[in-house]
């Protein structure tokens, strides 16, 4: 299913058509590692009549790539304008593990998932850093941190819309969309089946009282602290230091260190 086309056909209006043409002419792609918050951003942008192309940068195209090869698809995007979504990788890996359990693509526990050479934490770090370090090779490039988007949703969403070059009906529309897509609102909309009806398999088709069975799971910044063992947190910290992750992200994303526990 082509979700971009499906979204475009939903709630069709002239502004959506105009924005579709703008996005196509500008060659904008929003890139993220899985479970970095893109479904929430997708829903907010769609409500603003903006349906950009989202991509995981080839991560899901093969089950064989390692940290050394996870960014091998970057050359395919060099003619695009890229917006990279970054999220604390410790929160992302926990969410990714729960997602794979829900989809029955993984049967093991979180510690084994984190340390897996194909799906694990090191691969996630290599992906984020590889795209960041390639930033000056693209036609245009910027980043948004999930944590900033959660804390300052309206400000960050306005900045994203500006980068996309799209048109909205005014600041009142932006405020309304942010209010309608607050986290608890999104959870209720997924539980009711509304999000699945609108966006298909991006959201679960039935409500559940168990957060781990839903796409809108917890949305808590720093939730990994509660869900990892001390050994898991130490493993992540060692890997972050090995990759010099905090320093490189702060230098290249330039929006302050939101990763410190």
Secondary structure as UniProt FT lines:
FT   HELIX           3..9
FT   TURN            10..11
FT   HELIX           14..26
FT   STRAND          28..32
FT   TURN            34..35
FT   HELIX           38..47
FT   TURN            48..49
FT   STRAND          53..55
FT   TURN            57..61
FT   TURN            67..73
FT   HELIX           74..77
FT   TURN            78..79
FT   STRAND          81..86
FT   HELIX           89..102
FT   TURN            103..104
FT   HELIX           110..114
FT   TURN            117..119
FT   HELIX           121..133
FT   HELIX           135..137
FT   STRAND          140..145
FT   HELIX           146..151
FT   HELIX           153..164
FT   HELIX           171..180
FT   HELIX           183..191
FT   TURN            192..193
FT   HELIX           194..199
FT   HELIX           200..202
FT   HELIX           211..213
FT   TURN            221..223
FT   HELIX           224..227
FT   HELIX           230..242
FT   TURN            243..244
FT   HELIX           245..253
//
